[in-house]
Amino acid sequence: MAVDQLLAVTEEVGTALAERRPVVALESSLITNAPSVDAALAIEKAVRDGGAVPATIGILDGRLLVGIDAEQIERLRTTPGVPKVSARDIGPVLAGGGAGATTVAGTIVIAERAGIPVFATAGIGGVHRRAQQTFDISPDLLQFTRTRITVVSGGAKSILDARLTAEYLETAGVPVLGYGTDRLPAFYARATDVPVHRVDDVRQAARTVRAHWEVNGGGTVLLTTPVAEEDALDAVVVETAIEQALAEADAAGVAGNAVSPFLMKAVSRATEGRTAKAGRSLLLSTATLAGELSVALSALAEAEAEAGRPAGERA
């Protein structure tokens, strides 16, 4: 197999991929806002707790990093002006030879290139509130139609429009699974009123993913999981805070890219800062579930390979 000159793969991740062992991709966009490397390392540990090898993805020195060590995490965290890199930004950042912290869309592009079938994140992007007027839709959703991967998350971020996001995903043919739930999780809150396909264990989820790829040839499968009950926020409190913040944003002339952080700060204030705990809880739980799913997918692939071998070649 030819060496991909754009990829800088760590020895641990490269060995795991070569041996077809479970690997989970992680985004690096969170690193740029983290107070230390500890948060990134905690998420990687959660993946290991699920039985897989973590591969945090980013861009440094004109290479696509697949697996990042502590020194590289520190560079991304402390280098001034490191941009967040979505799918469309990868080319310019690579050509410029600089650094980049990948978002959901940017990460899954690189993960697929490296051969990693599972990605974990706390929350995906989606259709923004009032998108009927603004056309503000996250590139994550379009990228899901182009990338063969399983994304494990706590649903779309709470400040987004869950129902419109679900409608977009349905139109795009992206299956949405609920791990132990038949309702789409709501990021900080445990559920919306949007129905999803329920799966009750990772083996069922893995079989569903493989069946979708077998029939459709590719595309992303979303596996959603609710935030832990003890860390969840009250859905009514969150929704009320967002509605009030939208009215305040209108009155203050807040628009465009400034709306999302404005809404997030409003929810944090309304919940007395509990959003940080809920977000961290989701980061860790989705990482562990992604590790477990990757293990199940690897086991399925091994079983299929074993079944296809002549009897004399079977172990």
Secondary structure as GFF3:
##gff-version 3
##sequence-region A 1 315
A	DSSP	beta_strand	7	9	.	.	.	ID=ss1
A	DSSP	alpha_helix	11	18	.	.	.	ID=ss2
A	DSSP	beta_strand	23	26	.	.	.	ID=ss3
A	DSSP	three_ten_helix	31	33	.	.	.	ID=ss4
A	DSSP	alpha_helix	38	49	.	.	.	ID=ss5
A	DSSP	beta_strand	53	60	.	.	.	ID=ss6
A	DSSP	beta_strand	63	66	.	.	.	ID=ss7
A	DSSP	alpha_helix	70	78	.	.	.	ID=ss8
A	DSSP	beta_strand	84	85	.	.	.	ID=ss9
A	DSSP	three_ten_helix	87	89	.	.	.	ID=ss10
A	DSSP	alpha_helix	90	96	.	.	.	ID=ss11
A	DSSP	beta_strand	100	102	.	.	.	ID=ss12
A	DSSP	alpha_helix	104	114	.	.	.	ID=ss13
A	DSSP	beta_strand	118	120	.	.	.	ID=ss14
A	DSSP	alpha_helix	131	134	.	.	.	ID=ss15
A	DSSP	alpha_helix	139	144	.	.	.	ID=ss16
A	DSSP	beta_strand	149	153	.	.	.	ID=ss17
A	DSSP	alpha_helix	162	172	.	.	.	ID=ss18
A	DSSP	beta_strand	176	179	.	.	.	ID=ss19
A	DSSP	beta_strand	197	199	.	.	.	ID=ss20
A	DSSP	alpha_helix	202	216	.	.	.	ID=ss21
A	DSSP	beta_strand	220	224	.	.	.	ID=ss22
A	DSSP	three_ten_helix	229	231	.	.	.	ID=ss23
A	DSSP	alpha_helix	235	252	.	.	.	ID=ss24
A	DSSP	three_ten_helix	256	258	.	.	.	ID=ss25
A	DSSP	alpha_helix	259	270	.	.	.	ID=ss26
A	DSSP	alpha_helix	274	308	.	.	.	ID=ss27
A	DSSP	three_ten_helix	311	313	.	.	.	ID=ss28
###
